[in-house]
């Protein structure tokens, strides 16, 4: 599947509701192959199916510094100050004319048009076996449902197109949110009923990365969570548990190319280490010490990092480690994060900054702050580079162990081997997950590491959520503990810190578990929308990009309740007067 993606580049075209009929071969010279000929040849028809798959990668093979990932919109992380202008919805400047909304409208409808072409034509390919036609039909129905899901989650009702259309025919009004959910569930149910769709692909299969029944059941279960049909969600998630999936014993190995194909990964977006075919979030999540000189445009939010509990299950509190921390101003408490043995010049600069230097320890300052990051949920240090932790970099052509210290000193190839970033004048957390270590890969801007979009761990946590919503605490706790035990976290109901108080308490614990287990895997923005927590989490007072101790670089601005639902792009309304705008947005 990875190598097949290389072939699809000859078929890629720009498709949208405002373009011409979605024709997979419009960019090819007419003397090579016609749009009609694609359905007369099994190889070309197979590439047309791959063209639908290819759109899963649309947001990741470009420059991720300027094309934000979905998780960046959640409370997990924040954008470098140089790029936050690309997210006007967070800064209070969004309008229906904002390019962000139009870009994603087109990007999400493009694969729907491709899927419609396949659905309408795959049945007439003369040299393709019927069982393969049926399999492909199920796959593209899943993919159509997947992209309609995102449209519906963002816009709450969109035009439904299930057949290829000319530009002049792209004039349907919006269907209701409920009707779009019905289409999504119908497509997924059709895929489930297809006998030629395998339950699961084994890790050594050349088809790993294609849609399986495991993926369809898992995704339909997630849709049922959106529609609050919890028993149906339970039934689907429980079905996934019978199909041979299991948790990988090593959490970190899930995000390495060598072990990215395993029995925990139900569906992943495939990448290879070639320009245009690799992911770029490994680079944009990175740092200047990583091979290929990564950037750190995506910065973990301090509230998210602080949410990781202690190893015994107790909620983390800075005052337990640094008494009086919470009563100090952010600038005052920055002193706790300074390196040992600072120079007189550094001390003068930081005194002027406002640090309470009476609390500085010339020897032991680093050890004191490291203690706050030790003995925490193990996933924190697997996902985040915290102060004074080490990172194996490969920028200089060899493996070098760097340490995240502040203030920054030194060079990439000499003592003290401080970890260099794009933001050395400030001190932020860095992402470890998906980022290259040593010389395992060279070209950061097209990483071969796949992005798992459905993992068995996520299924277990969603199953736990559904069980809790129907009042089955025992089954809910059991599934959460399967995920926690894999990383050695304190099990729920095993001590006074982890004892479940009531349904609301367990609901919050399950939500936290998703943050800790699934960060940067593109789930949490949509989860926050579904839970109705996005406003409180992302736009809480003072939240935004801040240094580790809380000094603000910028803050977010809530523009009103209409911000929950994306506006229909103005240009789309101009071309289709039957489209009505979402409440609160003014064209």
N, C-alpha and C positions, 0 to 999 in steps of 0.2 A: 504493500500500500504506500509505503514511503517513496519507493522508486517510481511508482505509477504517477505520483504527483508531479514528477519532473516532466512527464509527457504532456500534461495538461496545459502547459504554458502556450502551446500553439493554438489552443482553443479559447483562451480567455478573451472576453469582450466586456465592454461596459454595458450593464443592463440596469434598467430602472423603470418605474412606471411612466416616466416622462420620455423614455427612449423609444426606439423602434421595436418591432416584434422581437422577443427574446430569442435570438438566433445564435447558436453557439459558434458559428463559423463565419460571422460577418467580417472578421478581420483578415480572413484568408483570401489570397488572390483567387478569382473565379476559375482560373484554369487549373487550380490544385484540387479543390473539392467544393461542391455546392452544399448549401444548407440542407437541401433535400436528401443529398447523398449520405448524410450522416446516419440516416435510419435504414440505409440499404447495406450497411456493413457493421458486423458485430464489434470489430475493434474500435471503430469510431464511436459507436453507440456506448461502448464501455467507457471511453474517454469522456463522453458527455455526462455520464453518471459521476465520474470523477470530478468533473467541473462543478457539480453541486457540492461535493465534499470539499473541494478546494476553497470554497467561500467560508468554511470554518476558520481558515487561517487569515482571513482578510484583514483583521485588525492587528495582526502580530508580525507580519513579514515586512511591514513598512517601518519607518522610524518611530519606535514607541515612545521616544521623547516627546513627540508632538501629537501622537495619536493615543489618547489615554486608554488604559485598560479599564474594564468595568469596575474592578475592585478599587480603583483610585477614587471612584465616586462614593465609595462606602467610607465608614469610619476607620477602616484598617490603616489607611495611609494617605499621604498628602503629596502634592506636586511641588517640585522645585519652583521657587519663586519666579524663575525666568519663564516658566511654561504655564502658570496657573491661568493666564488669560485665555487658554484654550478651553477652559471650563467655566463659561459665564454663569451657568446655573448655580454654581457654588459661590460666586462672588457678587450675586445680586444684580447682574447686568444682562441677563438673558432676555431675549425677545424671540418671537416666532421667526425673525430673520436670521437668528444666530446660526452660523454654519454648522455647528455641532449637531443640531437636530436634523438638518437636511442630509448631512453626510450619513448619519445612521439610518435614516429613512430609506435612502437609496441602497445602502450597504445591506440592509436586512431584506429588502424586497428583491434584490438581485438574485440570490439563490432560490427564492420562491419562484421566480420566473424560470430559472433553469430547471427546477424540479417539475414545474408544470409542463415544460417541453418534453421531459423524459416520460412523465406519466401519460401524456397524450400520444406518444409515438413509439415507446419501447416495444409495444406489442406487435408492431409490424416489421421488426428487423428480421429478415428472412433466414439468416445463417446463425441465429442465436437460439440456443435450446430454450424451451418453454420454462424449465425450472430456473434458469438464469434470469430470464425476463421477470419472473415472479419475484425472485430475490431482489433484483434491482428496484422493482416497483415498491417493495416494502421499505427498502433503504431510503429512497428519495421521499417517500411519505413521512418517514421519521424526520428527515432533514427539513422538509417543509414545515412540519409541526414545530420543530426546534426553533426555526426563525420566526414563525408566527407567534410562538411563545414570547420571544423577546419583544416583538412589536406590541403585543397585547399587554405585557407587563409595564411597558413604558407609556403607551398612548391610551390604553383602556378602551379598545375598540378601534378597528381599522378596516379599510376596504378589504374584502375577501376576493381573491382571484385564484381560481383553481384550474384555469385553462390558459394557454398562451393568448396574449392580447396584442393588438396593434396599439400604438400610442393614442390613436383616436378613440380606441375602445376603453382606455384606462380612465374611466369617468364614473366609477361606481361610488356611491355614498359609503359612509362608514357603517360597518356592521356593529352590533352591540358587543360589549366585552363578553357577555355570556355566549353569544353566537360564535365568537372566535374561539373560546374555550371548547365549545362543542366540536368545531372543526378539528382542533388540535387533538382532542380525545378520539375522534373518529379516525383520523389518520393513524394514530398510534395503535388503536384497536385493530385496524386493518393489518398493520404490520405484525402484530402479535398473532393474528390468525393465519399468517402465511407460513405454511409448513416448510418452505424452502429456506427460511431464515434460520440460521443455526442458533442454538441457545447461547453459545459462548465460543470465542476463538482462543485456542491454546497459545501460550506465549511464543512458541516457535513457528506459528503459522504465518505465511506470507500475507494473509488477509487480516492480520491483527491491525486494528484501527477501523475496520468496517463495522457497520451496525449489526448488533446481535440482538436476540430476544432479551438478553439480560439488560442491554442498554434501553430497550423499549419499555420493559416493565419498570425499570428504575426511573425513567423520565416520566412515564405516565403517573407513577406514584407521586412524583414531585408536582405534577400538574394538579393532582387531586388535593395536595396540600393547599394549593392556591384557591381551589374551589371549596375548600373546607369539607371535603368528603373523606373523612379520616379513615373510616373502615375500608373504603376502596383503596386508599393509599396503603394501609396495612397489608391488604391482600396482595397488592403488587410488590411491595418491598419484601414480603415473606416469600413470594415466588422467586425473587432474585436469590434468596438464600439457598434455594434448592438447586441452583444451576452450576455449582462448582466454584464459586468465587470464595476468596479467603483474604484475610489481612496479611500483608507482607510482614515478616518479622522485624524488618528494619525500616523505620519511618523515613529516614534521610535517603535511603536507596531508591525510594519512589521517584526522586527528582534528579536521577542520574541516568545518562543515556545507556550505560551498561546494564541497568536493571529496570529500565522504564517499562518494559513489557513483562508483566507479572499478573498473577491471579487476582490482585486487588484492582487493577485497572480495567474497568468495564468499557470505557470509551475514552479515547484520547485524540487530540489534534496532532497530526503527524508532521514532523519537521525533519529536514536533512541539512547537513552543513554545507549549503551552497547558497550563493546570493539569490534572493527571491524565493527561497524554499525553506529558510530557517527562521526560527523565532528571534525576535529582537528584544524580548523582555529580559532575557538573560543578561543582555548588555545594559538596558536602561534600569534594571534593578541593581546594577553592580557597583563598582568602585574603581578607582584609578590603579589599584594594585592587581586587578584581575587581568588575565591574558586578554589581549585585544584592547586594553584600556577602556574598561566599561565606564558608564556614567552612573550617577546615583540620583536620577530624576525622580524616582519613586521612593518616598521616605516614610518609614513606619511611624504611625501616629503614637504619641507618647501615652495616651489613654489606653490604646490597644495593648501596648507592651506592658503597661502597669496592670492590666487585667489578668495576666498570667498569674495564677495562684502559686503559693508556696508548695513545696514537695509534699507536705503533709495535708494539703487540701485547704489550708487556711487562706483567706483572702489576703492578697499582698497589701501592705500599708507601709509607706516610706518611714513613718514615725517609729515603726518597730525596729528599724535599723539605724535611723538617724533622728534621734529625739528632737522635736521642734521643727522638723523639716517643713511640715505643712503650714506652719505659721510664719515662715520666712518668705520674703519676696523671691520670685524666680532668680533675679540677679544675685541676691544674697546667697542663696543655696547653691549657686553654680560652683562655689568653692569645693563642694564635695566631689566634683567630677574632674578636678585638676590633677595633672600628673605629679609624681614625686619630684623633688629636687628642682623646682622651677628657678629660673634665673631671677635676679633682681629686676631686670627690665620686664619680664613676664609678670612678676608680682605687682609692679607699679601699674602696668596696663590693666590688669584684672581688678586691682583696687579701684582704679578710676571707673571701671565698668560697673562697679557696685557690689562685687563679691565681698562677703563677710570673711575677710582674711584672718580674723581671730580664730577661726575654726580650721584653718589649713594645717595639715601635717606634712612637713617636708619629707618625712619618711613614714609611709603608711597610709597616705591619702588614697593611693590606688587600691591597696588591699581593703580599705574600709568600704569603698564603693563596690568593689567586686563582690563583697559579701552579700550585697542586696540582690545580685543576679545569680548567686549560687543557690542551690537547693530550691529551685523553682520547677514548675511543670517542665519536663525535659524538652518539650517541643519549642519552648521559647528560644533556647539557644541553638536549636536546629534550624529555626526560621529567621532569627534576628542576630546580627552582630552587635553585641552590647559593649559598653565601655570596658576597655582593658581585656577584652577577649581577643583571641587570635584568629587570623584568617590566612589560609595558605594561598598566596597569590602567584601569578606566573607572568607578570608583565615584562620582566627583564629577559625572558628566555630560559629561566630556571625557576624551580620552586623556591619561594621565599616566604617565611612566616612573618606576617605583619601583625601589629597590635594597634587597636583603635584607641589612640591617646589624644589628649587635648591639654594645652595648645599643641598644634601640629609642629613637628620639627623634622628635619632630616631629608633624605632622598629615598628613591625607590630601591637603590642598590647599595645602601650603606646604613650602618647603625645610626639611630636606634630602630630603624625599620618601622616607623610609624605608618599606619595605613592612610594613604592619600585619597582624597575625595575631590569632587567638584565644588565642595562647599567648605573648604578648610578654615574659613574665617568664622564658621559656626560649627556647633557640635550636634549632629543628628544621629539617630539610630540608622543602621544600614540593613539591607535585606541579605540574608544568606541563602535562602531557598532559591533554587534554579540557577544561582550564580556559579560560574566556573570556579573550580579550585585547582591550583597548580597549573599544569600544562595539559589538563585533560582535553581541552579544546582551545583553539587559537582565535577564531574569528567570532568575537562577541556579537557582532551585528547580524549574524545568521547562525544562531545556535541550533544544534540538532536535537536538543532536549524536548521531548513531547510535553504537551500540556494535558494532563488528565482532567477531563471535564465531567466524568462520572467515575467515582471511586467507591469501592465497597464500603470503606469507612464512612463516606458521606451517606450511603444508603442506610447503614446501621443507625446513624444519628437522626436521619429523617424518619426512620421507622420508630425510633425512641420518641420523637416528637409526636407522631401520630398516636402512639399508644398512650402517651401522657394526656393528649387531648380527649381521648375517650375514657380516661380515668384508670387505665391499667398501669399502675405505678411499677409493679414488679417487672413486667416485660420491658417497660421503658428503661428502668435502671439496668436491667440485664444487658441491653444492647449498648447503652452508653459505656458500661464497664468493659465490654469487649474492646472498644476503641481505646479506653484509658489503659487497660492492662497491656496492650501492645507496646506502649511507650514507657510503662512503669510508673504511671501516675497513680496517686492514691485513689482507690476505688470508692464509688459512691456508697454510702451507708456503712462505711468501715470504721469511722471514728466520729467524734463530735463535730468536726469541721465539715464533714461530707454527708452527714445525716440529712435526709430529705424531710423538709418541714411540711410542705403541702404541694398542690399542683402548680401554683405560681412559682414556688421556689424551684421545682424541678424544671419548669419551662425555662426559667432564666439560666439554669445550669446547662441545659441542652443547647441553648443559644450560644452561651459562652464556649461550649465544647466545639461548636462549628467554627467559631472565630479562631480557636487555638489549633484545631486540626486542619482547617482548609484555607488558611490565609493565602492570598495572592494566586488562587486557583480560579478566580472569576465567578464566585458564587455570592459573596456577601452583600453586594449592592442590591441584587435581586431579593435576597433574603430580608434585608432591611426594609425594602419596599413591601414585601409580603407581610412581614410582622407589624408594619406600621411604626417602626422605631427609627426610621432614617432621619427624620427631623431632629429628634431628641439626641441621637448619637452623633450625627455629623455636624449639626448646627448648635450644639450646646454652647453656652456662654464661653467665649474666649477660645473656642476650638478653631484650629487651623494649623498651619505649619509652625511648629514651635521647636526650639532647641530642647534637648533632653530634660533640662531642669525647668522648662516652662516659659522661657522668654519668647514672645511672639514675633514671628517673621511676617505673617499676615493672618487674618481671620476670615471666616466665612460669613455670608450675609443671607438670611432667609428673606425671600421677597414676597412671601405670602403662601396661603394654602394651595394655590394653583400650581405651586412648584412641585407638588407630588406627581403630577402628570405632565408629560412632555407636550409641548404645543405642536400642532400640525404645522410643518414648515409653510411659511407664507407663499413661497413659489408654487407649492403643490396646490394650495387653495386657488391661486390665480389661474392655474391651468385646469382645475376641476372645481367648479363652483358648487358641486354637490357635496363637497367636503365641509363639514362644520367644525369650527375651532373649539378646543377645549375651554371650559369656563375659566375666566380670569386672565387669559392671554389675549392681548389686543393686537390685531394685525396692523 
